[in-house]
């Protein structure tokens, strides 16, 4: 892994003398109180300003403040003119622009493209406080307000749009947001390391046009720009032709299986045989496995008028590299750029779009990723390799900054409180929670966490976590002794990673847990168990709950962890996400089969019984995911009924920009298995399009809702499964229809059975009206109870109850609204 400059090694900017601000200023009056005549950096965000380490603007602002810069915040400005963007004056160094902790389009629209009626990141939960494609709009207004000030974009919205991307809302491929926004730089992923370096270089009067070497950034270059001298291009603008790069790892096979297929053994992996940097030293059979024997089209950048001495020593004037045994030796990765198909190509050719998506996801490991370039007309969007993960000490430093842990006073109600009409739902959800790690190595194709935060886990130290819990206990108003979560994108990946740094730096697999948990993965849950035990023993702490989603296929590797979790940290329900029961869709999601779920369920129930507790698993499932047939959804519905689940909240696949599943949705091909125009060489994927079919798949998840029965009856008859229609226990839906129109109701607020609606329960073959449960059956809100009081007014759509939403296929916002410093959301159950 390349070595990065430590965050604390920079000399503080001169404005450090002003000290810390209780809240970063949002007005001129606050600036005057601090003695500031101007701001060095102004952050524009689509979220309300909450000074908490789960909100991106707070983390980036506090990190820059710690470096000595004066940082102002413009939160949720009126975008109709440039005037609100001038409220703090002209920033001395740059604008920082972000849409917020959620993608603004996913924040505003449901998976059915319906407008949401609330926004969890706005005071009072009011909708309409930010525009569509907020990053783009804000950048344009900033440029209009002060044209000469550089614009640096960040956050998850910009991160997922750094290349040409499929836009679900317009049903077309859009250009990179760097092009549309005319931003000077785009920061993707966790941005602390990049933004600190850029801020200091700009403060040293370095022109932003010259800052082209920072990892985790994207920017524009003119085609044939001489500043690209010294780089070698690897052409990957086509498929089925010379020009391919390293052989893509097949995620459906383990490394041992791939080695076995070539007559090798798993021991070769430990020797580094699978390291792409060493592949030319491997045996011929293994070279074929890794793509070393395939022709590689290597071309020099047309603008290379001069080459560095190192390149000159290894390349001739026409960029031909020395051959070894008839094969080309690859140039250094840190001086290699892969040319993707251009925007003009991918917008009209879904095959090339899928190919570009596949190549991009191959280049995501900071240890071996190469730069990418994609032409947009006469400009190139240049994407540097991902940022180097933060060390534990750096994570502690960021989380140890002095946050107010409260919304800005400007949002207080008439009583000076944030608990009334101006309450910010997202803050309320994370108010008493602690983020202990970042990243996810699950690689689920519908999720954007890996694309944004990376697959290498970045964890805090135990002391740092305990210190934050004590700070919540002692300083946060309203604390009752319950910590609502100790987690992250996934609750149980804390301090888990590859056993070998060398293998980790060379690995190119998209997931460490698919198709099975990698043998090189350390699955020790001991450090996490230790934190749990120490945290709940703290004076004044009554309960530690785990609200983040659990990766159950990882948890079963540590029964001790499951016992600890179930005995002490489950508040009655534990949410996990099998996502489906059928092999077809699960393979497209890169999710484990139901065997892992069954094993986890067995342990969960065993330890619950031993603890003398009545506790329940709440599984989440996705409808209409690419690769899902109508029969798959029918089988899932049968499984749900057989196991007594009646989902009150359902989620439909939401194609977010840049996700692998979105590439499947747009192209109808499976990038995981390779892209080809030759029949039989690429896997075609069943795509669920059209409102009727999407409604049908959602209806199967809510098979118990009488409003869905007419649609399901028609579908079951068409599928030749009328045997599932009847009034017996073994039937999926009844033959009768209760009072009501029986029509489909949209996802927003109407997906739950309406209050007052009579439902039917089958008891020993007879139908009883009024929803009375059978004798001896214990029902919960999630397994059959009627809606709570005012249930019809709650969000029962794919986004769940009020608060940050879990987006199936999108940036997964769930139990907690954001990843510190990233502008990216935390996700729900795995």
N, C-alpha and C positions, 0 to 999 in steps of 0.2 A: 504494500500500500504506500503511495507517495506520502512524503512527510509534509505537513502543512505548518505554516507559521502560527504559533500559539496566539490565542486571542488577547492575552494579557501582555504581549511583548511589544505593543505599539506605544510610542511616546504620546501621552495625552495631548489633545488639542488645547490651545491656550485658554479657551473658554471654560476649562475645568474649574477655574477660580470662582465661577458663579455658584458652584455647588449643585446639590440635588434639588429638583423641584418636587413638591409634594404630589402634584399632578402635572404632567406635561401641559403647557398652556394651550388653550383653545381660543383665546381672545387677546386683544391688545392690552386690556387691563391686567390680565394675568402676566403678560410679558413685562409690563411696567413694574409690577410688584416684585418681579425677579431681577429687575435692573437690566433687562435686555433691550437693546435697541433694534435687534433683528434676530431672526432664526437662521441657523446654519443649514438646517434640514427641516422641511415640512412634509409630514406624512399625511396623505389624503386616503381615507378609508371609507368603505361602504358600511361598516359596523359602527354602532355607538361605541364611544371610547370607554372601555373598562380597563382599569389599571391592574391587570391580573395576568399571570404567566400563561394562561390558556388563550389569550387574545394576541394575535400577531402584532398589531400596531403597538401594544404596550411593550412587548418583548423587544422588538426592533428599536423602539424609541428609547427604552431604558438601556439597552446595550450601547447605543450610540451616545447617550448621555454619559454613560460610564467611561466612554472614550474621550470625553471632554467637549462634545458638541452640544449646541443648543438646539433642541428638537421641539417643534410645535406640531399640533394635531388639528387637522380639519376633518371632522367626522360627519359623514352623511350630509355633505353640502347640497344645496339646491343647484342642480346641474343645468338649469335653464339658461344661465348666463355665466360669465367668468367672474362676476363681482364677488360672489361668496368665496372664491379661491384667492382673493386678494386681502382677506381679512387680517392675516398675519404679516402682510407685506411680502417682499421679495426674498426668497431663501438665498442664502449666500453660496451654497454648494449645489444642492439638487432637490428636486421633488421626489418623494417616495410615494408611489401610487399602488394601491391594492383594492380589490373589490371587497375584501373582508375574509372572514374565516370560511365562508362558503362561496362557491361559484354563484355569481349573481343570477344566472339563468336557472340553475337548479333551485336556488333560494326562492325564486318567484313563481316557477311553473312546476306543476305536478308531472308525473310520468305520462299523463294523458294530455299534456300541454295545456292544462287548465290553470288559470291564475289563482295562486294561493291567496287566502284572505288574511294571513298574518306573516310576521317576520320575527323570528326569535331573537334577533340581534338588534332590535329597535325598541326604545322605551315604549312600554305599554303593548308590545308585540304588534304594533301597527305596521301594515304593509305599505309599500309605495315609497319608502324612504330612499331607495337607490334606483338608478336606471338599469335597464337591460344592458348587459355587457359593460358593467360599471367601470372596469379598468380602462377600457377603450375610451369611454366618455370622459372620465376624469382626466386622462392624459391629454385629450384634446383641449379641455378647458384650461388645464395648467399651461399648456403651450400658448393658448390665447391670452392668458393673464400675464405671463412673463416669458416671451418667446425665447429669450437667450439662456434661460435656466435649464440645465440638463434634466431629463425625465428618466427615472429608474423605476421600472415596474416590478412587482413581486406578488407573492400570494398564490393561492392554488389556482385561481382563475387564469392568471398569466402563465403559470407553470404548465397547465394542461393545454395551452394554446401556443406553445413556443414554435411548433411547426405547423404546416398545413394540416388541418384537422376537419373531421366530419362534424357538422353542426346539426344536431338532431332537430332543433327548433326551426331551421330553414330547410332541412333535408338536402343539404349540399355541403361540399367541401369549401371551407373558408381559408383565406390566407393566414399565415402566421400573424399573431396579434402585434408582433413587433412592426410589421409592415403597416397594418391598419392604424396603429396608434402613433407611428413615427417616433417611438421611444428610442432613447439613446442606448439603453441597456435593459435587458430583462434578466431578473434573477429567478432561477427555479430551484425548487427544493428548499431545505432549511437554509436561510439566507444570512445568518449572523456572520459567518466567516467572510463571505463575499462582500457584504455591505460595509463591514469595518474596513477592509482593505481599500475598497473604492472610495470611501469617505476620506481616509487619510491621504490617498493619492490625489484626490481632487483638492483637498486642503493644501497640498503641496504645489498647487497650480499646474498639475499635469492635465493636459486637455483630455476630455472624456473620449475623444476619437481614438486616442492612443491606448486606451485601456481595453485591450482585446485578449489578454492572457489570464483572466481570472476564471477559475473553475466555477461551474454552476451559473454561467451567464450565456446569454444569446444576444446577438446584435446584427446589424446590417453591414454588409460590405458590397462595394461595387464589384460586378463581375470582372475578373482579371485584375483585381486590386493588387498593386505591388506590395502592400503590407502583408500579403499572404506568402511572401517569398520564404523559402525554406521548408514549406509543407509539401508532402506528397499526397496526391489524391488517389483513393481507391474507388473505382467506378462501380457503383451498385445501382445504376439507374434502370436496369432491366432485369428480367427473370429468364431462366432457361438459356442463359448465354454466359460466356466468360465474363468475368467482372464480379463474380460472387466473392464474398469475403470468407472468413472462417466458417466451417460447417456449424450450423446452428444445433445446439443441444436439443435432443428430442425430450420434451418434458414427460412423455409417457413412459420413458425407460429410465431406470436407475443407471448410475455410472457403471456399476458392476455388470448390469445386463448389456450395456453397450460394449464393454470390454469383452465380455463372453462371446458376443456376436462376431467379434473380430479375432477370436482365438487368444485373447489376452485374459489376465486375471485382475481382480480388484486391487491387488498389490501394486499394480502399475499406477493407480491413482495416488497412493502414498508416495511414490517416487516422483510425482510431478508430471507423469506422462500425459495427464489431461490438461496441463497448462498450455494454452495456445502459444505462449511465448517460447515454449520448449519443443513444440511439436515437430520441428525439423530434425530433432535428435531422436525421435521415437522410431520404432520399427516401422517398415513400410505398411503393414496392415493397420497399425494404429494411426499412421499419417492419413490413410484413406478415411479412417473413422472420423478424424477431426477436420478433414478437408485439405490436408497438406498436399495431397496429390492432385488436387483440382486446379485447373488453370486460373490464375488471378490476373485480371487486367489492371495493371498498375500504370498510371499516367502521371506525368508531371503537371503541375498547375501551369497553365499557359503564361501566367504572369511571372514565372520564375526566371528573372533575368540574372539573378545572382543567387548562389546557394551558400549555405554556411560551410565552414571547413569540414565539419563532421559529416555532412551530407555529401560533400565533394569526394571524401575518401571512400565512400561506399556506392556512389552512383556516377554514371557517365552523363554526358551532356543531355542525352535524350531520356534520362531517368531510368535506364535499364539497370537493374540490380544484379549483383553477382549470383550465379545459380549454384545450387548444391544438389548433386545427383539428379540433374535435370529439372529441379524445382526452383522456384523463385524464393529468395530470402526476403522476408518482410522488413520494411523499414521500421524504425522505432515507433512505438505506438504514440508516444508523446509528440511526434511530428507527423502523424498521419491523420488525414481527414477523409471521411467516407462521404461520397457524393450520393445523396438520395435522389430519387426521381423528383423532378421539379413540380412546383405547384400546378403549373399548366398541365402536366402529365397526370398527376394524381386526381385532379378535380374531375377529369373526364374518363379515367380508367380505374375502376375499383380494384382490379388485379394489382396494379402498381401501388395503389393506396395501401392494400394489405401487405405488400412487399415492404414498403417504406416503414409501416408500423412494426413489422417483424424485425427489421434491421435496427430500428430505434430501441426496441426493448432488449436487443442483444447487447447494446452499448450502454448499460446502466450500472455496471459494477465500477465503483471508483478506482478499483485496483487495476483494471485493464481496459476501461472504456476509451474509445477514440472520439475525436471531434467529429461532428456531422455538419454537412452543409446542404442546403436546399435552395435551388434557384427560384426566385419570384421575378419573372420578367428579366429586367437587367440588373437586379440586385440579388445578392446571396444572403440568406439567413444562415448565420454561422452559429453553431451550438457547441460550446466547449464541454469537456467531460464533466460529470457530476461532481459536486463538492465533496471534499474529504470529510468523513463523519467526525463529529465532535468527540473529544476524549471525555472520560468521566469527570475530570477536573474542570473542563470547560463547561460541561453540562451543569455542574454544581455552581459554577460562577454565574451562569446566566440565571438559574433559578434562585440564586441567593441574592440577587439584586433587590433593592428596597422597593417593592411594589406596594401600592396603597391597598390592593386587593378589594377594590370597590369601584363602582361606576363614578365617573366625573361628577362633581357637585352640581354641574349645570343640569343634570337629569333628575335632581331631587324634587320631590313633590312639595306641596305647600307646608308640609310638616318637616321638611328637611330629610325625608326618608326615601329609600329606594325600594320600599316594599309595597307601595300603594299603586296608584294608577300608572306611574312611570316605571314600574318594575321591568327590568330587561330579562326575559325568560332564559336566555342562554347563560347569563350570569348567575341567575338563581340556580340553574342546574349544576354549575361547577363551583358554586360558592364555597362549599366545604369539601372539595375533592382535591386530590394531589396527583399530578402527572409524574410518573416515575421513569418513563422511557419514551423513546421515539422509534419510528421505523417499523417495518413488518416484512418478514421473509416468506409470508404465505403466498404471495403472487397471484391472488384471485384475479381472474381476468376482468371481472366487472368493477373492480375496486381501483381507485386512483392513489391509494396510500403509497404503494411501492414506487409509482412513477414520480410522486412528489417528494416523499421523505426518504426513499431508498429502502433496501432490504436489510441493511446492516443495522442492528439494534444499537442505539445509543442510550446508555443507562446512567442514572444518577447514583451517587453513593448512598449507602444506608444512612449515614449521618445527615446528609443533605435532606433526605426524605423526612426523617424524624424531626429535624429542625423546622421544616415547613408545617408539619402537623402541630407542633408546639406553638408556632406562630398563629395558626388558625385558632387554636384553642384560646390563646391569650389576647388576640387582637381583633378577631372578626366578630362583628356584632351579630347576635342571634344564634351563636353556636350552642348547641344543646348536648354536645358530647358524641355526636355521630358524624364520622367521616364518610361521605357518600361514595367515595371511590378512591382506590389506589390502583392506578392503571395507566393506560395509554391506548394506542391503536389496537393493541391486543393485550388482555390483562396478564397473560402468563408467558410473555417473551422477555421478561426482565433478565438482563445479563446472560441471555442465551445467544449463542453464535457458533461459528465454525471452530472446531478444535484446533485447526491449523491455519495460522495467518497466511501462509503461503498458498494453501489451497483456496482460502477465501478470496485472496487477491486475484487468483487465476480463474475462479469458477464463473461459468456463463449460464448456469441453469436459472430459469426464471423463478423457481420456487425451491425452498429447502425442505418442504414437507409434502411435495407431490412428485410422483404418485405415492410415495411413502416418505416417512421421515428419513432424511439423509443420514447415512452412517457416520458422516463427519460432523454432524450437528451435536453440540453439547446440549443435552436435554435436562440438565440438572436444575431442578426447581428449588434447591436448597437456599440460595440467597433470598428468594422471594418469600419462602416460608419464614425465614429468619426475620424479615422486615414485618411480616404480618404479626408475628408473635411479639416483637418489640413494640410495635405501634399500638396494639390493643392493651398492652400493659402500662401505657403512659397514664399518668395521673390526669383525671378529668376527661379521659376518652372512654366512652361507654361501649361504642360499637364501631367496627371498621367494616364497611360494606364494599363489595366489589361490583361496580356498575359497568365497567368496560367489558366488551365481549371476550369470550373465552375460546381459545383454540383447543378444542377437546381432543383432537387427534394427537396433540402435543402433551396435553394433560395426562392422558392415559399412560404415558411413559413414566409418570411419577404418582403412583397411588397415594403416597404420603401427602402430596400436595392436594389432591382431591379431598382427602380426609380432612386436612386442615381447613380447606375452603368451605366444605359442606358443614363442618362442625361449628365454625365460628363466623363465617363471613357471607352467608347467604341469608337474605332477608325474606325468606319464604319462596321466592322465585329466582331462578337462574336462567338468564337468556343465552342461548347458543344458536348457531346458525348452520344447520346441515345444508340449507338452501334447496335441496331436492333429495329425492330418494332413488332416482333412476340414473343409470350409468351414463346415458347419452348426454344429458345436460351437465351432469357433474364433471364429465371429462372436458367439457368446454369451459367450465368455471375453474378447473384445476382444484376441485374440492374432493375430500376423501369420501369413500363410500359409506354406507350406513353401518357397516361393521364397526367402525370406530365410534359412531354414535351409540350403538347398542352396548358396546363395552363401557363407554363413559356413563351411560344411563344406569347400567348395572352397578357400577361403583358408587354413583351418586345416590341411588336408592339404598344401597347397603350401608353407606356411612351415615345417611340421614336417619335410617332406622336405628343404628347404633347410638346416634346422638339423641334419639327420642324426639325427632322433629318431623313435622309434616311439611315437606318441601317439594317443589315442583319444577321440572324443566319446562322452559318456554322456548320451543324451537321456531326459528324464522325460516321462511321459504320465499323463493322468488318465482314469480310467474312470467312467462313469455321471454325467458332468456334464450339467446341463440342456441340452437341445437335441441330445443325442447319441442317434442311433437305433442299433438292432442292426446295421444295415448299415454305419454309420459305424465301429463297433468292429471289424466283420469286415474292412473295408478297412484299418483301422489295423494289424490283425494281419497282413494280407497284406504291408503295407509293412514291418513289423518283420522278417518272415521273408525278404523279398526283400533287405533290407539287413543281414541277419545278426545281428540283435539278439535276445537272449534275456534278458528282464528278470528279475532275481532279486528286485527290489523293485518292488512295484506300489502305486499309491495310488488310492483311490476318493474321489470327491467328498465333501467333508465340509461340510455347510451350517452355517457359523458365523453368529452373530447379526449382522445389519445388512448383510451382504454383498449385492451386487446379485444374484449367482447364487442366493443363498438366497431372495431375493424371487421369483425365477423358480421355484425348487423349490416354494415354498409356494403361489404363485398360479397357476402354469402360464402366466404371461404374461411378455412381454419388456419390462421397464421402460425399456430403452435406446431402444425405438422408440415409446414412448408407451403410455398406458393408456386404454382406452375400453371401455364396455359395449356399444358398437355393433358388430355383427358386421362384420368386414372392416377395422375401423379400428385394431385392436390385433393384435399378433403372438402367436399361441399357441406354446407351447414344449413339446416332447416331454420329459416328466419320467420319469426312471428310478426307479421305486418298487418296493418289494417285494424281499425277500432273493433270490429266484430270479433276477430280471432283473439285479440288482446283481452277483450272483455270475457271471452270464453275461458281463457287460461286463468284469469283472475277469479271467475265464477267457480272453477274447480277448487280453488283454495278456500272459497266460502260456500262450500257445497250445502251447508246447513241453513243458508239464508233463503227464505221462500221467494224473495225477489229474483233469485238466480235460477230457480227450478225450471221455468219455461225454457230458458236458453239451454240448460243442461239436458233436459228431456230431448229436445230437438237434436242436440249434438250426439247424445248417447245412441239414439236411434240411427243416425247417419253413420255412426262408427260400428254399428252392429252389436251394440252392448245394451240393448233394451232390457236384458236380464238384470241390470242394475237399478231398474225403475220398479219400485214396489213398496209395500208397507211393512216389510219384514226387517229384522235387525241387520240382515246381510245385504240389504239394498242400500244404494247410495242416496237416492232421493225418492220421495213418495210419489204415488200416482195422483194424489189430490192436491188442490191448490187452495190455500187459505184466502180469506178475504183480502183484497188488495189488487192493484193492477198487475202485479207480477213483473213489472218492467224493470229493466236494468237501471241502477242508480249510480251516478258518477262517483268517482273516488273521493271527492272533496266533501267531507262532513256527512256523506250519505251512504257510506259503505257499511256502516253498522246497521243491524236491525233497529228500526226506529222505536223510540219509547212508546209503549202502548200497543205495539204490534203483537198479536197473539201468535205464538209459535207452538209447534207440536212436538211431543216426545213419544217415542214408541216404547211401550212397556209390555213385554211378553206378547208381542205381536199385535197389541191393541194400541190405538192412538188416543192419547190424552191431550186435551187442549189446555192452553194457559201456561205452557212451559214448565209444568211440575216435573222435577227430576225423578227418575226411577228410584225406588227404595234402595238405600245403601250407597248411592252414587254421590261422591263429593265433587261438586263443580266449583270452578274458579272463574274469575272474569275472563280468563283466557281459554277455558275449556267448557263454556256453556252457560255461564250466568247471564241473565239479561243485562242490558246496558245499565251503568250506574245512573244515578239521578242526573238529569241534564245530559245524558249520554249522547243524545242526538245533536247536541251543540259542540261536541268534541270532535277533533280531527280523527276520523277513522280511516283515512285514506292511506296511501302507501307511505305516509310520513309519520304515522303514529300519533300519539297525543301531542298536545302543545309542547313546543320546545324544539331543540335542535333535532334534525331529522336524519334517519338512516336512509341513504339513497342507494338503492340497489343498482349497481352499475355506475354510479356517479361518485364523486368525492364523498366518502361515507361519513356523514355527520351523524353522531349518535349520542352516546351517553354524555359526552363532553364536547363542547363546541370547537375546540381548536388545539392545534399543536403549537407549542410555544415557538415563536420566532419564525414560523413557517407560513402563517396565514392559512394553514391547512387543517381540516377537521379531524377529530378523533372518530374512530369508527365503532360500530356496534358489534354484536356477537359474530364470532367466526364459526 
